[in-house]
Amino acid sequence: MTFPDTWTNPKDGSVLQRIPAGEFLMGSMPEQIEAAIAMDKDGPLFALHHECPQFRAFTSDFYLGVHAVTNEQFARFLSDLKPTEFQLDRWISSLERITPPSEPNVPFRVIPGFERHPVVHVSWHGAEAYCHWASLRLPTEIEWEKAARGNDGRIFPWGNDWDSDALAWWSSHDADHDTEPVDAFARGCSPYGIFQMAGNVEEWCADWYRYDAYQCYTTGDMTPPKSGLGRIVRGGNCMFRHKLGFRCAMRRMSASLLVNILYTGIRCACSSNSPLILHNS
């Protein structure tokens, strides 16, 4: 079967790009971790050895959102589902740039000017709920890294050399906001044309976090962890000032509900055998 290169999800308007089947290099070698530590004067603030060992991972064809989910899309989701106060608190820690309805039958509205900025402060449960509403899903950690890195083992989505103008990070801020529109920084796209897989907002993956997950994968057991301390987040956000945090191999953990990494957002995925593709491509 031939899959379309891109398709648009009619539910939320997301454009999804096909990531072709094949192997790629995932994780880091010890010498790459040492090089990452040297990127920043004060060294790492994060544990990095959970990126080891490096291994070759295979993915089937899948689709990934070209952009992160926007405030406009998330407001539409909330307006459609009309969440209870309990649900809203479970899904998002702060409705920054989205105004809740002042009376029944009034939609959630985005503060003007931030419609195309990524939604922030979303919990893993909120990301999962959004994907379910849109008939999509969260990417696995392996899918996320392949879409960011391509098959050449690059360090950053745009290549091997640091480029401070290729992403939204701490030095990109102005007086009015910290995030940037989801279609900004085209020079920082991944090999598959995916925007902002480094910077702006970190993105939830479906997987539980396990420090030793890669050690299991290298034995041939590619089953994702069935439990863990929290869920995987990837990509680095606009408040990061350490370059090593924007590498394709960088993995972090956040509690599913507590949202201890505030600038978390959503990037949706879809399997290539989804009926949505057959009906809407």
Phi and psi restraints in degrees (value plus and minus 20) as a CYANA .aco file:
   2 THR   PHI    -116.2   -76.2
   2 THR   PSI     105.8   145.8
   3 PHE   PHI    -116.6   -76.6
   3 PHE   PSI     123.5   163.5
   4 PRO   PHI     -87.0   -47.0
   4 PRO   PSI     131.4   171.4
   5 ASP   PHI     -88.9   -48.9
   5 ASP   PSI     -59.4   -19.4
   6 THR   PHI    -159.0  -119.0
   6 THR   PSI     136.5   176.5
   7 TRP   PHI    -172.3  -132.3
   7 TRP   PSI     137.8   177.8
   8 THR   PHI    -129.3   -89.3
   8 THR   PSI     106.4   146.4
   9 ASN   PHI     -95.7   -55.7
   9 ASN   PSI      98.9   138.9
  10 PRO   PHI     -87.2   -47.2
  10 PRO   PSI     -41.4    -1.4
  11 LYS   PHI     -89.4   -49.4
  11 LYS   PSI     -66.9   -26.9
  12 ASP   PHI    -143.8  -103.8
  12 ASP   PSI     -20.4    19.6
  13 GLY   PHI      61.1   101.1
  13 GLY   PSI     -15.3    24.7
  14 SER   PHI     -86.1   -46.1
  14 SER   PSI     117.1   157.1
  15 VAL   PHI    -114.7   -74.7
  15 VAL   PSI     106.8   146.8
  16 LEU   PHI    -135.9   -95.9
  16 LEU   PSI     117.9   157.9
  17 GLN   PHI    -124.9   -84.9
  17 GLN   PSI     117.0   157.0
  18 ARG   PHI     -93.2   -53.2
  18 ARG   PSI     110.4   150.4
  19 ILE   PHI    -125.7   -85.7
  19 ILE   PSI      92.8   132.8
  20 PRO   PHI     -89.2   -49.2
  20 PRO   PSI     132.8   172.8
  21 ALA   PHI     -82.3   -42.3
  21 ALA   PSI     130.1   170.1
  22 GLY   PHI     128.6   168.6
  22 GLY   PSI     156.1   196.1
  23 GLU   PHI    -111.3   -71.3
  23 GLU   PSI     137.7   177.7
  24 PHE   PHI    -173.7  -133.7
  24 PHE   PSI     144.9   184.9
  25 LEU   PHI    -104.4   -64.4
  25 LEU   PSI     103.3   143.3
  26 MET   PHI    -137.9   -97.9
  26 MET   PSI     123.3   163.3
  27 GLY   PHI      65.7   105.7
  27 GLY   PSI    -188.3  -148.3
  28 SER   PHI    -151.7  -111.7
  28 SER   PSI     130.8   170.8
  29 MET   PHI    -107.3   -67.3
  29 MET   PSI     137.5   177.5
  30 PRO   PHI     -73.3   -33.3
  30 PRO   PSI     -60.4   -20.4
  31 GLU   PHI     -87.9   -47.9
  31 GLU   PSI     -48.3    -8.3
  32 GLN   PHI     -91.5   -51.5
  32 GLN   PSI     -52.9   -12.9
  33 ILE   PHI     -86.9   -46.9
  33 ILE   PSI     -61.6   -21.6
  34 GLU   PHI     -82.4   -42.4
  34 GLU   PSI     -59.4   -19.4
  35 ALA   PHI     -86.6   -46.6
  35 ALA   PSI     -55.3   -15.3
  36 ALA   PHI     -85.0   -45.0
  36 ALA   PSI     -61.9   -21.9
  37 ILE   PHI     -80.4   -40.4
  37 ILE   PSI     -55.4   -15.4
  38 ALA   PHI     -95.7   -55.7
  38 ALA   PSI     -28.3    11.7
  39 MET   PHI     -86.4   -46.4
  39 MET   PSI     -47.5    -7.5
  40 ASP   PHI    -143.4  -103.4
  40 ASP   PSI     120.3   160.3
  41 LYS   PHI     -79.9   -39.9
  41 LYS   PSI     -57.6   -17.6
  42 ASP   PHI    -116.0   -76.0
  42 ASP   PSI      -5.1    34.9
  43 GLY   PHI      51.4    91.4
  43 GLY   PSI    -189.8  -149.8
  44 PRO   PHI     -98.1   -58.1
  44 PRO   PSI     125.0   165.0
  45 LEU   PHI    -123.1   -83.1
  45 LEU   PSI     -21.0    19.0
  46 PHE   PHI    -148.3  -108.3
  46 PHE   PSI     134.6   174.6
  47 ALA   PHI     -91.4   -51.4
  47 ALA   PSI     112.4   152.4
  48 LEU   PHI    -134.6   -94.6
  48 LEU   PSI     -36.7     3.3
  49 HIS   PHI     -91.7   -51.7
  49 HIS   PSI     -28.8    11.2
  50 HIS   PHI     -94.7   -54.7
  50 HIS   PSI     -21.0    19.0
  51 GLU   PHI    -106.1   -66.1
  51 GLU   PSI     -23.0    17.0
  52 CYS   PHI    -126.8   -86.8
  52 CYS   PSI     135.6   175.6
  53 PRO   PHI    -100.4   -60.4
  53 PRO   PSI     140.5   180.5
  54 GLN   PHI     -93.1   -53.1
  54 GLN   PSI     124.3   164.3
  55 PHE   PHI    -172.1  -132.1
  55 PHE   PSI     146.7   186.7
  56 ARG   PHI    -114.2   -74.2
  56 ARG   PSI     103.0   143.0
  57 ALA   PHI    -133.0   -93.0
  57 ALA   PSI     127.8   167.8
  58 PHE   PHI    -132.8   -92.8
  58 PHE   PSI     117.9   157.9
  59 THR   PHI    -145.8  -105.8
  59 THR   PSI     125.1   165.1
  60 SER   PHI     -95.0   -55.0
  60 SER   PSI     151.0   191.0
  61 ASP   PHI     -76.1   -36.1
  61 ASP   PSI     118.2   158.2
  62 PHE   PHI    -171.9  -131.9
  62 PHE   PSI     152.0   192.0
  63 TYR   PHI    -139.7   -99.7
  63 TYR   PSI     125.2   165.2
  64 LEU   PHI    -155.2  -115.2
  64 LEU   PSI     123.5   163.5
  65 GLY   PHI     -78.4   -38.4
  65 GLY   PSI     111.8   151.8
  66 VAL   PHI     -85.0   -45.0
  66 VAL   PSI     -50.4   -10.4
  67 HIS   PHI    -147.9  -107.9
  67 HIS   PSI     138.5   178.5
  68 ALA   PHI     -89.5   -49.5
  68 ALA   PSI     138.7   178.7
  69 VAL   PHI     -86.1   -46.1
  69 VAL   PSI     114.4   154.4
  70 THR   PHI    -111.7   -71.7
  70 THR   PSI     147.0   187.0
  71 ASN   PHI     -78.2   -38.2
  71 ASN   PSI     -60.4   -20.4
  72 GLU   PHI     -80.6   -40.6
  72 GLU   PSI     -64.2   -24.2
  73 GLN   PHI     -87.2   -47.2
  73 GLN   PSI     -61.6   -21.6
  74 PHE   PHI     -88.4   -48.4
  74 PHE   PSI     -56.2   -16.2
  75 ALA   PHI     -84.0   -44.0
  75 ALA   PSI     -57.6   -17.6
  76 ARG   PHI     -84.9   -44.9
  76 ARG   PSI     -60.8   -20.8
  77 PHE   PHI     -80.0   -40.0
  77 PHE   PSI     -67.9   -27.9
  78 LEU   PHI     -84.4   -44.4
  78 LEU   PSI     -61.2   -21.2
  79 SER   PHI     -84.7   -44.7
  79 SER   PSI     -55.5   -15.5
  80 ASP   PHI     -91.2   -51.2
  80 ASP   PSI     -63.5   -23.5
  81 LEU   PHI    -106.7   -66.7
  81 LEU   PSI     -41.0    -1.0
  82 LYS   PHI      28.4    68.4
  82 LYS   PSI      45.9    85.9
  83 PRO   PHI     -86.5   -46.5
  83 PRO   PSI     131.3   171.3
  84 THR   PHI     -91.3   -51.3
  84 THR   PSI     148.6   188.6
  85 GLU   PHI     -80.6   -40.6
  85 GLU   PSI     -57.6   -17.6
  86 PHE   PHI     -83.5   -43.5
  86 PHE   PSI     -65.7   -25.7
  87 GLN   PHI     -83.3   -43.3
  87 GLN   PSI     -63.5   -23.5
  88 LEU   PHI     -82.6   -42.6
  88 LEU   PSI     -63.4   -23.4
  89 ASP   PHI     -84.3   -44.3
  89 ASP   PSI     -50.7   -10.7
  90 ARG   PHI     -95.8   -55.8
  90 ARG   PSI     -49.1    -9.1
  91 TRP   PHI    -110.6   -70.6
  91 TRP   PSI     -53.6   -13.6
  92 ILE   PHI    -169.1  -129.1
  92 ILE   PSI     113.2   153.2
  93 SER   PHI     -99.3   -59.3
  93 SER   PSI     -44.0    -4.0
  94 SER   PHI    -175.5  -135.5
  94 SER   PSI     108.8   148.8
  95 LEU   PHI    -103.8   -63.8
  95 LEU   PSI      38.7    78.7
  96 GLU   PHI     -87.5   -47.5
  96 GLU   PSI     105.2   145.2
  97 ARG   PHI      54.5    94.5
  97 ARG   PSI     -13.9    26.1
  98 ILE   PHI    -146.0  -106.0
  98 ILE   PSI     108.2   148.2
  99 THR   PHI    -120.1   -80.1
  99 THR   PSI     105.2   145.2
 100 PRO   PHI     -91.1   -51.1
 100 PRO   PSI     139.5   179.5
 101 PRO   PHI     -85.5   -45.5
 101 PRO   PSI     122.0   162.0
 102 SER   PHI    -107.2   -67.2
 102 SER   PSI     -33.8     6.2
 103 GLU   PHI    -176.6  -136.6
 103 GLU   PSI     144.1   184.1
 104 PRO   PHI     -78.4   -38.4
 104 PRO   PSI     129.0   169.0
 105 ASN   PHI      47.0    87.0
 105 ASN   PSI      -3.6    36.4
 106 VAL   PHI    -126.0   -86.0
 106 VAL   PSI     112.9   152.9
 107 PRO   PHI     -95.3   -55.3
 107 PRO   PSI     141.6   181.6
 108 PHE   PHI     -86.8   -46.8
 108 PHE   PSI     119.4   159.4
 109 ARG   PHI    -145.9  -105.9
 109 ARG   PSI     128.8   168.8
 110 VAL   PHI    -114.5   -74.5
 110 VAL   PSI     118.1   158.1
 111 ILE   PHI     -78.7   -38.7
 111 ILE   PSI     106.3   146.3
 112 PRO   PHI     -71.5   -31.5
 112 PRO   PSI     117.5   157.5
 113 GLY   PHI      78.2   118.2
 113 GLY   PSI     -34.3     5.7
 114 PHE   PHI    -134.6   -94.6
 114 PHE   PSI      -5.2    34.8
 115 GLU   PHI     -79.0   -39.0
 115 GLU   PSI     -60.3   -20.3
 116 ARG   PHI    -117.1   -77.1
 116 ARG   PSI     -13.6    26.4
 117 HIS   PHI    -100.1   -60.1
 117 HIS   PSI     134.3   174.3
 118 PRO   PHI     -91.9   -51.9
 118 PRO   PSI     124.6   164.6
 119 VAL   PHI     -85.9   -45.9
 119 VAL   PSI     123.4   163.4
 120 VAL   PHI    -147.5  -107.5
 120 VAL   PSI     146.7   186.7
 121 HIS   PHI      46.0    86.0
 121 HIS   PSI       9.9    49.9
 122 VAL   PHI    -109.1   -69.1
 122 VAL   PSI     116.3   156.3
 123 SER   PHI     -99.5   -59.5
 123 SER   PSI     148.1   188.1
 124 TRP   PHI     -80.9   -40.9
 124 TRP   PSI     -58.7   -18.7
 125 HIS   PHI     -86.4   -46.4
 125 HIS   PSI     -55.2   -15.2
 126 GLY   PHI     -88.1   -48.1
 126 GLY   PSI     -59.1   -19.1
 127 ALA   PHI     -84.5   -44.5
 127 ALA   PSI     -62.8   -22.8
 128 GLU   PHI     -85.0   -45.0
 128 GLU   PSI     -61.3   -21.3
 129 ALA   PHI     -83.9   -43.9
 129 ALA   PSI     -60.9   -20.9
 130 TYR   PHI     -82.0   -42.0
 130 TYR   PSI     -68.1   -28.1
 131 CYS   PHI     -79.9   -39.9
 131 CYS   PSI     -61.1   -21.1
 132 HIS   PHI     -82.5   -42.5
 132 HIS   PSI     -64.2   -24.2
 133 TRP   PHI     -79.5   -39.5
 133 TRP   PSI     -59.6   -19.6
 134 ALA   PHI    -104.0   -64.0
 134 ALA   PSI     -17.4    22.6
 135 SER   PHI      41.9    81.9
 135 SER   PSI      12.9    52.9
 136 LEU   PHI    -141.0  -101.0
 136 LEU   PSI    -181.8  -141.8
 137 ARG   PHI    -174.0  -134.0
 137 ARG   PSI     148.5   188.5
 138 LEU   PHI     -99.1   -59.1
 138 LEU   PSI     127.3   167.3
 139 PRO   PHI     -92.6   -52.6
 139 PRO   PSI     132.8   172.8
 140 THR   PHI     -93.8   -53.8
 140 THR   PSI     144.7   184.7
 141 GLU   PHI     -81.9   -41.9
 141 GLU   PSI     -59.0   -19.0
 142 ILE   PHI     -85.6   -45.6
 142 ILE   PSI     -64.5   -24.5
 143 GLU   PHI     -80.7   -40.7
 143 GLU   PSI     -63.0   -23.0
 144 TRP   PHI     -80.0   -40.0
 144 TRP   PSI     -67.9   -27.9
 145 GLU   PHI     -87.0   -47.0
 145 GLU   PSI     -55.7   -15.7
 146 LYS   PHI     -84.2   -44.2
 146 LYS   PSI     -64.4   -24.4
 147 ALA   PHI     -84.0   -44.0
 147 ALA   PSI     -51.6   -11.6
 148 ALA   PHI     -99.0   -59.0
 148 ALA   PSI     -54.4   -14.4
 149 ARG   PHI    -124.6   -84.6
 149 ARG   PSI     -44.6    -4.6
 150 GLY   PHI      51.2    91.2
 150 GLY   PSI    -180.7  -140.7
 151 ASN   PHI    -128.7   -88.7
 151 ASN   PSI      -3.3    36.7
 152 ASP   PHI    -130.7   -90.7
 152 ASP   PSI     -10.9    29.1
 153 GLY   PHI      49.2    89.2
 153 GLY   PSI       4.4    44.4
 154 ARG   PHI     -82.7   -42.7
 154 ARG   PSI     138.7   178.7
 155 ILE   PHI    -102.0   -62.0
 155 ILE   PSI     -66.6   -26.6
 156 PHE   PHI    -133.8   -93.8
 156 PHE   PSI     142.0   182.0
 157 PRO   PHI     -76.8   -36.8
 157 PRO   PSI     -50.6   -10.6
 158 TRP   PHI    -111.9   -71.9
 158 TRP   PSI     -31.2     8.8
 159 GLY   PHI     133.3   173.3
 159 GLY   PSI    -179.3  -139.3
 160 ASN   PHI    -117.9   -77.9
 160 ASN   PSI     -31.5     8.5
 161 ASP   PHI    -126.2   -86.2
 161 ASP   PSI     119.8   159.8
 162 TRP   PHI     -83.1   -43.1
 162 TRP   PSI     116.0   156.0
 163 ASP   PHI    -156.3  -116.3
 163 ASP   PSI      83.6   123.6
 164 SER   PHI     -88.4   -48.4
 164 SER   PSI     -33.3     6.7
 165 ASP   PHI    -119.1   -79.1
 165 ASP   PSI     -10.2    29.8
 166 ALA   PHI    -120.6   -80.6
 166 ALA   PSI     -16.1    23.9
 167 LEU   PHI    -178.3  -138.3
 167 LEU   PSI     143.4   183.4
 168 ALA   PHI    -112.7   -72.7
 168 ALA   PSI      90.1   130.1
 169 TRP   PHI    -156.2  -116.2
 169 TRP   PSI    -188.8  -148.8
 170 TRP   PHI     -80.1   -40.1
 170 TRP   PSI     -49.4    -9.4
 171 SER   PHI    -102.9   -62.9
 171 SER   PSI     -23.1    16.9
 172 SER   PHI    -110.0   -70.0
 172 SER   PSI     -26.6    13.4
 173 HIS   PHI     -89.8   -49.8
 173 HIS   PSI     129.8   169.8
 174 ASP   PHI    -142.1  -102.1
 174 ASP   PSI    -192.1  -152.1
 175 ALA   PHI     -92.3   -52.3
 175 ALA   PSI     -37.0     3.0
 176 ASP   PHI    -119.5   -79.5
 176 ASP   PSI     -47.0    -7.0
 177 HIS   PHI    -182.6  -142.6
 177 HIS   PSI     150.2   190.2
 178 ASP   PHI    -133.2   -93.2
 178 ASP   PSI     -62.8   -22.8
 179 THR   PHI     -95.0   -55.0
 179 THR   PSI     146.2   186.2
 180 GLU   PHI    -146.1  -106.1
 180 GLU   PSI     141.4   181.4
 181 PRO   PHI     -74.8   -34.8
 181 PRO   PSI     128.9   168.9
 182 VAL   PHI     -87.2   -47.2
 182 VAL   PSI     -36.6     3.4
 183 ASP   PHI    -123.4   -83.4
 183 ASP   PSI      -5.3    34.7
 184 ALA   PHI    -101.2   -61.2
 184 ALA   PSI     146.2   186.2
 185 PHE   PHI      42.4    82.4
 185 PHE   PSI      32.1    72.1
 186 ALA   PHI     -80.3   -40.3
 186 ALA   PSI     -48.3    -8.3
 187 ARG   PHI     -87.8   -47.8
 187 ARG   PSI     -34.8     5.2
 188 GLY   PHI    -116.7   -76.7
 188 GLY   PSI      -9.9    30.1
 189 CYS   PHI     -83.2   -43.2
 189 CYS   PSI     133.2   173.2
 190 SER   PHI     -94.3   -54.3
 190 SER   PSI     153.4   193.4
 191 PRO   PHI     -78.5   -38.5
 191 PRO   PSI     -40.6    -0.6
 192 TYR   PHI    -118.9   -78.9
 192 TYR   PSI     -11.2    28.8
 193 GLY   PHI      61.1   101.1
 193 GLY   PSI       2.1    42.1
 194 ILE   PHI    -108.8   -68.8
 194 ILE   PSI     108.3   148.3
 195 PHE   PHI    -101.4   -61.4
 195 PHE   PSI     120.2   160.2
 196 GLN   PHI      35.1    75.1
 196 GLN   PSI      26.9    66.9
 197 MET   PHI     -99.8   -59.8
 197 MET   PSI     -21.1    18.9
 198 ALA   PHI    -149.9  -109.9
 198 ALA   PSI     108.1   148.1
 199 GLY   PHI      68.4   108.4
 199 GLY   PSI     157.5   197.5
 200 ASN   PHI      48.6    88.6
 200 ASN   PSI    -100.5   -60.5
 201 VAL   PHI    -153.0  -113.0
 201 VAL   PSI     127.4   167.4
 202 GLU   PHI     -96.3   -56.3
 202 GLU   PSI     137.3   177.3
 203 GLU   PHI    -148.3  -108.3
 203 GLU   PSI     116.3   156.3
 204 TRP   PHI     -91.9   -51.9
 204 TRP   PSI     121.8   161.8
 205 CYS   PHI    -128.5   -88.5
 205 CYS   PSI     145.3   185.3
 206 ALA   PHI     -90.5   -50.5
 206 ALA   PSI     -46.2    -6.2
 207 ASP   PHI     -94.0   -54.0
 207 ASP   PSI     127.9   167.9
 208 TRP   PHI     -89.5   -49.5
 208 TRP   PSI     129.8   169.8
 209 TYR   PHI    -107.1   -67.1
 209 TYR   PSI     108.6   148.6
 210 ARG   PHI    -153.8  -113.8
 210 ARG   PSI     111.3   151.3
 211 TYR   PHI     -80.2   -40.2
 211 TYR   PSI     -55.7   -15.7
 212 ASP   PHI    -120.6   -80.6
 212 ASP   PSI       0.4    40.4
 213 ALA   PHI     -78.4   -38.4
 213 ALA   PSI     -61.1   -21.1
 214 TYR   PHI     -88.1   -48.1
 214 TYR   PSI     -51.8   -11.8
 215 GLN   PHI     -83.0   -43.0
 215 GLN   PSI     -56.7   -16.7
 216 CYS   PHI     -88.2   -48.2
 216 CYS   PSI     -62.4   -22.4
 217 TYR   PHI     -81.4   -41.4
 217 TYR   PSI     -57.0   -17.0
 218 THR   PHI     -90.2   -50.2
 218 THR   PSI     -33.3     6.7
 219 THR   PHI    -102.6   -62.6
 219 THR   PSI     -26.5    13.5
 220 GLY   PHI      82.5   122.5
 220 GLY   PSI     -28.4    11.6
 221 ASP   PHI    -108.7   -68.7
 221 ASP   PSI      82.7   122.7
 222 MET   PHI    -116.0   -76.0
 222 MET   PSI      -3.2    36.8
 223 THR   PHI     -90.6   -50.6
 223 THR   PSI     103.1   143.1
 224 PRO   PHI     -81.4   -41.4
 224 PRO   PSI     131.5   171.5
 225 PRO   PHI     -73.7   -33.7
 225 PRO   PSI     120.9   160.9
 226 LYS   PHI    -112.6   -72.6
 226 LYS   PSI     -25.5    14.5
 227 SER   PHI    -181.2  -141.2
 227 SER   PSI     149.8   189.8
 228 GLY   PHI     155.9   195.9
 228 GLY   PSI    -195.3  -155.3
 229 LEU   PHI     -96.4   -56.4
 229 LEU   PSI     -43.6    -3.6
 230 GLY   PHI    -194.0  -154.0
 230 GLY   PSI    -183.0  -143.0
 231 ARG   PHI    -130.4   -90.4
 231 ARG   PSI     138.4   178.4
 232 ILE   PHI     -96.7   -56.7
 232 ILE   PSI     114.9   154.9
 233 VAL   PHI    -141.6  -101.6
 233 VAL   PSI     127.6   167.6
 234 ARG   PHI    -155.5  -115.5
 234 ARG   PSI     134.3   174.3
 235 GLY   PHI      86.9   126.9
 235 GLY   PSI     -39.9     0.1
 236 GLY   PHI      55.0    95.0
 236 GLY   PSI     134.2   174.2
 237 ASN   PHI    -146.8  -106.8
 237 ASN   PSI     158.4   198.4
 238 CYS   PHI     -88.2   -48.2
 238 CYS   PSI     -30.3     9.7
 239 MET   PHI    -115.4   -75.4
 239 MET   PSI     -26.3    13.7
 240 PHE   PHI     -90.1   -50.1
 240 PHE   PSI     121.0   161.0
 241 ARG   PHI    -138.5   -98.5
 241 ARG   PSI     -21.0    19.0
 242 HIS   PHI    -120.9   -80.9
 242 HIS   PSI     103.3   143.3
 243 LYS   PHI     -80.5   -40.5
 243 LYS   PSI     -55.0   -15.0
 244 LEU   PHI     -81.5   -41.5
 244 LEU   PSI     -42.4    -2.4
 245 GLY   PHI     -93.1   -53.1
 245 GLY   PSI     -29.9    10.1
 246 PHE   PHI    -123.4   -83.4
 246 PHE   PSI     -15.0    25.0
 247 ARG   PHI     -88.7   -48.7
 247 ARG   PSI     130.4   170.4
 248 CYS   PHI     -80.8   -40.8
 248 CYS   PSI     -50.8   -10.8
 249 ALA   PHI    -103.6   -63.6
 249 ALA   PSI     -28.5    11.5
 250 MET   PHI     -87.5   -47.5
 250 MET   PSI     107.1   147.1
 251 ARG   PHI    -148.3  -108.3
 251 ARG   PSI     121.4   161.4
 252 ARG   PHI    -155.5  -115.5
 252 ARG   PSI     147.5   187.5
 253 MET   PHI    -141.9  -101.9
 253 MET   PSI     120.6   160.6
 254 SER   PHI    -157.6  -117.6
 254 SER   PSI     126.2   166.2
 255 ALA   PHI     -84.4   -44.4
 255 ALA   PSI     120.0   160.0
 256 SER   PHI     -80.6   -40.6
 256 SER   PSI     -55.9   -15.9
 257 LEU   PHI    -125.9   -85.9
 257 LEU   PSI     -55.8   -15.8
 258 LEU   PHI     -92.7   -52.7
 258 LEU   PSI     -41.3    -1.3
 259 VAL   PHI      30.8    70.8
 259 VAL   PSI      39.2    79.2
 260 ASN   PHI     -97.4   -57.4
 260 ASN   PSI     -23.0    17.0
 261 ILE   PHI    -136.2   -96.2
 261 ILE   PSI      80.0   120.0
 262 LEU   PHI     -85.9   -45.9
 262 LEU   PSI     -60.0   -20.0
 263 TYR   PHI    -104.2   -64.2
 263 TYR   PSI      40.4    80.4
 264 THR   PHI    -125.4   -85.4
 264 THR   PSI     121.6   161.6
 265 GLY   PHI    -154.7  -114.7
 265 GLY   PSI    -176.4  -136.4
 266 ILE   PHI    -154.7  -114.7
 266 ILE   PSI     116.6   156.6
 267 ARG   PHI    -150.9  -110.9
 267 ARG   PSI     104.0   144.0
 268 CYS   PHI    -109.7   -69.7
 268 CYS   PSI     133.7   173.7
 269 ALA   PHI    -149.3  -109.3
 269 ALA   PSI     151.3   191.3
 270 CYS   PHI    -177.4  -137.4
 270 CYS   PSI     118.6   158.6
 271 SER   PHI     -94.2   -54.2
 271 SER   PSI     130.1   170.1
 272 SER   PHI     -87.8   -47.8
 272 SER   PSI     -40.3    -0.3
 273 ASN   PHI    -112.7   -72.7
 273 ASN   PSI      -7.5    32.5
 274 SER   PHI     -84.8   -44.8
 274 SER   PSI     116.2   156.2
 275 PRO   PHI     -78.4   -38.4
 275 PRO   PSI     -45.5    -5.5
 276 LEU   PHI     -77.3   -37.3
 276 LEU   PSI     -60.6   -20.6
 277 ILE   PHI     -88.7   -48.7
 277 ILE   PSI     -62.4   -22.4
 278 LEU   PHI     -83.1   -43.1
 278 LEU   PSI     -54.8   -14.8
 279 HIS   PHI    -109.4   -69.4
 279 HIS   PSI     -40.7    -0.7
 280 ASN   PHI    -143.1  -103.1
 280 ASN   PSI     -19.4    20.6
